[in-house]
Amino acid sequence: MGLDTFDPNESSSSESLTVEQAIANLQGEDLGLRMYAAWWLGRFRVQEPAAISTLIQALEDEADRTEEGGYPLRRNAARALGKLGDRQAVLPLIQSLNCSDFYVREAAAQSLEMLGDPVCIPNLIELLKAGLQGRQLVSNQPDFSQPYDAILEALGTLGATIAVPLIQPFLEHPIERIQYAAARAMYQLTQDMIYGERLVQALAGKDLQLRRSALADLGAIGYLPAAEAISQTLAENSLKLIALKGLLEHQIYMSPSNELSEGAVRVMTLMDGLL
């Protein structure tokens, strides 16, 4: 969500900070330094055991709390742990799915998706059920009841086919971004082109933010039929290139070794046209 990210160009600290200092800062009392250290360890993919354990400890921090009840340090720690790829963070992140802070739950779901351990699927399903009454969406939910888009995306990436009946109602969610996340997950879990085409249609929408979201979703699922539509979307070329890169990586993964499929060549040609 970008609520507590840092730009290393805005601070000289990123140049002089060492791994040891970052870990020490994360354990210190200065909340600003702790926040920055958590971000820094994730940004620079510091996989030292001490960094992992200290970030896990930060998931239970009580010192850094906003007036609204949020936990900014926990958010940064959760995001960092997803980037570091160490599966000992899986269970602590599952516990973070119960945090009262919406953005901690969102970061935990996103990081669990990145870590790729299906053990978290039942916990993600329980969060998804909060938006359902039987197989119907609960009406008039507050926008920040649960991070449904992050939950849906994680279930799709983790191959949670058991969740398909629970994901389907979210295709009609009043928030379009959540509809797209549901379509993305449904395509990943069923390979039914109807869901990929729904995302392609979203590329023609009026809202730039939603077009950006659809680009990211199409890149994530590697939906080749969207290639031309992606290249023509009214959005930044950098985002279109990222989406096409997702398609290309999928094509390369699916191709025999040392061969480029026609789809891969097609995507590369479109990428060249955007450079």
ChimeraX attribute file (.defattr): number of C-alpha atoms within 10 A of each C-alpha:
attribute: neighborCount
match mode: 1-to-1
recipient: residues
	/A:1	7
	/A:2	5
	/A:3	9
	/A:4	12
	/A:5	16
	/A:6	15
	/A:7	11
	/A:8	14
	/A:9	9
	/A:10	8
	/A:11	10
	/A:12	9
	/A:13	14
	/A:14	17
	/A:15	9
	/A:16	8
	/A:17	13
	/A:18	14
	/A:19	17
	/A:20	12
	/A:21	12
	/A:22	22
	/A:23	22
	/A:24	17
	/A:25	20
	/A:26	27
	/A:27	17
	/A:28	11
	/A:29	12
	/A:30	12
	/A:31	17
	/A:32	12
	/A:33	17
	/A:34	23
	/A:35	23
	/A:36	22
	/A:37	30
	/A:38	27
	/A:39	28
	/A:40	26
	/A:41	26
	/A:42	23
	/A:43	17
	/A:44	13
	/A:45	16
	/A:46	18
	/A:47	16
	/A:48	13
	/A:49	10
	/A:50	14
	/A:51	25
	/A:52	24
	/A:53	14
	/A:54	16
	/A:55	29
	/A:56	22
	/A:57	15
	/A:58	23
	/A:59	24
	/A:60	16
	/A:61	15
	/A:62	11
	/A:63	13
	/A:64	18
	/A:65	15
	/A:66	9
	/A:67	6
	/A:68	7
	/A:69	10
	/A:70	18
	/A:71	23
	/A:72	22
	/A:73	29
	/A:74	30
	/A:75	27
	/A:76	29
	/A:77	32
	/A:78	32
	/A:79	27
	/A:80	28
	/A:81	35
	/A:82	25
	/A:83	19
	/A:84	22
	/A:85	19
	/A:86	13
	/A:87	16
	/A:88	13
	/A:89	22
	/A:90	24
	/A:91	14
	/A:92	17
	/A:93	28
	/A:94	21
	/A:95	15
	/A:96	22
	/A:97	24
	/A:98	14
	/A:99	19
	/A:100	12
	/A:101	20
	/A:102	18
	/A:103	23
	/A:104	27
	/A:105	27
	/A:106	24
	/A:107	27
	/A:108	34
	/A:109	31
	/A:110	23
	/A:111	25
	/A:112	33
	/A:113	24
	/A:114	18
	/A:115	21
	/A:116	18
	/A:117	13
	/A:118	17
	/A:119	13
	/A:120	21
	/A:121	20
	/A:122	15
	/A:123	16
	/A:124	23
	/A:125	18
	/A:126	11
	/A:127	18
	/A:128	21
	/A:129	18
	/A:130	14
	/A:131	22
	/A:132	16
	/A:133	10
	/A:134	9
	/A:135	14
	/A:136	14
	/A:137	20
	/A:138	14
	/A:139	11
	/A:140	8
	/A:141	12
	/A:142	7
	/A:143	10
	/A:144	10
	/A:145	11
	/A:146	20
	/A:147	20
	/A:148	28
	/A:149	24
	/A:150	23
	/A:151	29
	/A:152	31
	/A:153	24
	/A:154	26
	/A:155	32
	/A:156	26
	/A:157	18
	/A:158	22
	/A:159	18
	/A:160	20
	/A:161	16
	/A:162	13
	/A:163	20
	/A:164	17
	/A:165	11
	/A:166	20
	/A:167	26
	/A:168	18
	/A:169	17
	/A:170	26
	/A:171	21
	/A:172	14
	/A:173	18
	/A:174	14
	/A:175	12
	/A:176	17
	/A:177	20
	/A:178	22
	/A:179	23
	/A:180	28
	/A:181	26
	/A:182	31
	/A:183	29
	/A:184	30
	/A:185	33
	/A:186	29
	/A:187	22
	/A:188	25
	/A:189	19
	/A:190	14
	/A:191	14
	/A:192	12
	/A:193	14
	/A:194	13
	/A:195	20
	/A:196	25
	/A:197	17
	/A:198	17
	/A:199	26
	/A:200	24
	/A:201	13
	/A:202	20
	/A:203	25
	/A:204	17
	/A:205	14
	/A:206	10
	/A:207	12
	/A:208	15
	/A:209	12
	/A:210	17
	/A:211	23
	/A:212	19
	/A:213	20
	/A:214	28
	/A:215	28
	/A:216	20
	/A:217	25
	/A:218	28
	/A:219	26
	/A:220	22
	/A:221	20
	/A:222	22
	/A:223	27
	/A:224	21
	/A:225	15
	/A:226	22
	/A:227	24
	/A:228	14
	/A:229	15
	/A:230	26
	/A:231	22
	/A:232	14
	/A:233	20
	/A:234	17
	/A:235	16
	/A:236	12
	/A:237	17
	/A:238	11
	/A:239	18
	/A:240	25
	/A:241	23
	/A:242	16
	/A:243	27
	/A:244	30
	/A:245	19
	/A:246	22
	/A:247	26
	/A:248	26
	/A:249	16
	/A:250	19
	/A:251	21
	/A:252	17
	/A:253	11
	/A:254	12
	/A:255	15
	/A:256	10
	/A:257	8
	/A:258	7
	/A:259	9
	/A:260	16
	/A:261	15
	/A:262	11
	/A:263	18
	/A:264	22
	/A:265	14
	/A:266	15
	/A:267	25
	/A:268	17
	/A:269	11
	/A:270	19
	/A:271	20
	/A:272	9
	/A:273	11
	/A:274	13
	/A:275	8
